[in-house]
Amino acid sequence: MRTFDIIHRVKKGETLTKIAAMYGVPQTMVARDNELTEEIYEGQRLIIGRVEGTVYSVRPEDTLEGIAQKFGVDKETILKKNNIKDIYPFMSIVI
């Protein structure tokens, strides 16, 4: 279980995907917490918000139903907690 409350300053060449992976949080959460609608830019400060739970990296063979069953949670809970509509390989999600 991890909890974050970090401010990250974007460095040249960083992407939202790379930054989210550095902190082990879902990219969708960073985008949502920072109300991002455009690309990030060098020098921008991003909030890596409070995340509580287990961060799971989706494997190519995973299904939402399978992940939910593995962790004993409802698939709708996973979708809502991560503010997503579906999963895709290699994304990080909070369980």
N, C-alpha and C positions, 0 to 999 in steps of 0.2 A: 504494500500500500504506500503510495507516494502523495505528497502534497506540495504544490508549487505556488509561489507568488513571486515571480521573477520579472525583471525588466531586461530585455535584450536589445542591444543596439546593433542594427544590421550593418554587416561589414560588406565590402565590395565583393561581388560574386556570389553572395549567399542567396539562397532561395527559401521560400516558405517551407518547402518540403525538407530541406536540409536543416533548417532551424528547428522545426518540430521534431525531427529525428534526434537532434542533439540533446533535447530535453526529454525525449521519450513520451511526447504527448501527440495526440492527433492533430494533423494539419488543419482539419476543419474547426477544431476548438480555437486554435491560434487566430484563424481568420475571423471566427465569430467574436471572440473576445476583443479583437481590435477593430471590428466593424470594417474589415477590408473589402473593398469593391474593386480595387485596382492592384497593379503590381506593387511590391514593396520596393523601397529605394534605400541606398546607402545612407547611413546616419539615422534612419527612422528607428524609433523606439517601439518595441512590441511588448505587450504584456503577455507573459506566459502564465496564465491564470491559475487559480487554484483547481487542482485536479486531484480527486481522491478516488482511489481504486487501483485496479491492476491494469497496466497498459499491455495490450496484446497486439502483436504484429500478425496481420492476416496472411495466411499461406495460400498459395494458388489453389490448393485442393479444398480449402475451407468453404463452408456455407454458413450463412447467418444462423440457421437452425442448429447446425452442429456446434458452433461456438456457444450459443445460448445453452444448449444441453450440457456441454463440457463444463461450463461455469455455474450451471444451475440457476440461470436467470431467464427471464422472458425476452424473446428477440425484440419486442417493442421497447423494452427498457434499454437495450443496447442502442437502438436507433435514436431514442429520445435523448439519452445521456450524451451521445456524440453529435447530436444535431445533424444526422445524416438520413438518407433514404435507402441506402444500400451500402454494401461493402465491396471492396475490390482488393486483389492481391497486393501485398506489401504495405497497405495502409495500416496505421496504428489506431487502435480504438481503446477506449477505456471501458472496462467491465465493472 
